[in-house]
Amino acid sequence: MPVRGLITDLNDQRRGLHMTRWEYACLTESGDVSLAFSHRPDIRLPERTPSDIILRNLGDDGWEMVSYTPKTPGGYSTKTWFKRPMVR
């Protein structure tokens, strides 16, 4: 980013104008079910944890699904990405 852009961003933040910061989570299902976060410790869930319970809990906590990658015939895992505004 050019210096002028950095200065503009800093001035906007001082005036209270800022972009939303996001935190991300990735639910990976490949036999084991794991939940990785961008700004907190990862969670390894029991293998038999139903995905619909995990998805419902994420939704209740304000997470929004942004991407889904299904398992392909030769693929290893299914990945679902989520985001929500970062809590400060």
Secondary structure, DSSP 8 states (H G I E B T S, - for coil): --HHHHHHHHHHHHTT-----EEEEEEEESSSEEEEESSS--EEE-TT--HHHHHHHHHHTT-EEEEEE---TT---EEEEEEEE---
